[in-house]
């Protein structure tokens, strides 16, 4: 048991989640690790306990199953030790929009959007009441780039970005830090599970490098962290252009360009 806040990490059995667990354990934080693969979770937990001395709890859960997500929500609501939620669990889906059945698309949305939102909501009230806490949502640069031809997946990650920005505005003044992390292609099992060969993809970032960069953004209290983006000014310009449009959305009449004669 440490004096630092405990960290609850979803999708913690491998990939990005497992590296987050390793890094936060080495910073001296107790952990609550959530994933479907109980054996992997137990192995990771044992290693981290042995190497770092922190307390590690394992919570086996499928975040697309109602009973399982309810258990994780209850843990977030009731365990006052947890001061950081890392919403990492997610999937990429198979093929393009027409390749996915309605059920496959719904499953993707349930995991990437619904579960993430429910867990953030479960912990937000307690964080606001205490005036402290952090929510880290793992998105993707695909949410900014429909050109990558991953329509449903990209839409779920656009949601993650928007939700994170909205929560930053709503919860930030109440003491809650919210970070959206937008990786590009990272060497995780998400690609194999979606039927893609990660080694055939261009510019694959290693998971450890991705998480270490994301934690730099976390320590700096960035709202949006994009580890592969070389020039932060590009994001600043993009966001400034978006904000410049906002006042122009509030109009009582259609713009002249839509009212002019053809």
C-alpha positions, 0 to 999 in steps of 0.5 A: 500500500502506497500513499500515491493514488492507485491506478485502474487500467483496462486492457491491462493484460498485454500491449499498451495496458501492460506497459502502463501497468509496468510504468505506474508500478515503477512509479510506486503506484498500486494497481487494479488491472482489468482484462479478459485474460485472467491467466495473463493478468495474474502473471503480470500482477505477480511480476510487478509485485515481485519487481516493485513491491506495489499492491496489484489487484486483478479484476478479470472482466469482459467490458462488453458483458453487462455484469462484468462492466458493472463490477468494474464500475462499482470498483471505480465508484467505491474504491477511494484509493483509485485516483487514475483511470486508464481507459485503454481496452479497445478493438480495431474491427475487421476490414472496411465498413461493408466487411463488418456485420452489424453485430461486429460493428455494434461490438466494436462500439460497445467496447470502444465507446460505451464501456469507456464512457461508462467507466469514466462516468463511474469514477468522475463523480467521486473525482469531482467530489474530492477535487482530484483525479485523472482520466486517461482515454486511449484514442487514435490518430485514425479518429482524425483521419478518415483517409485511413479507411477504418470508418467504424473504428475511426468514428469510435476514436473520434468519439474518444477525442471529443469526449475527452475534450468535453470532459476537460472543459467540464471537469477540469475546473473541478480538479479532474485532469483528462487526457486523450492519447492518440497513438498511430500504428503501435505494435500490439495484438489489436492488429492480429485480432483484427486480421491485419499483419502489423509487420506489413503496416508502415511506421510501427511504433513500439509499445514502450515508446508510445507509453513513455511518450504518453506519460510525458504528456501526462506529466505535462498535463496535456489535454491531447497527446499525439506521440507520433506528431513531430510538430505540435504546432500543427495540432495547435493550428488545427485546434485554433482553426476549429475554435475560430469556427465556433462563434460562426456556428451560432447563426439564426439564418443559413449562410449567404453561400447557401441562400444565393441563387445558383 
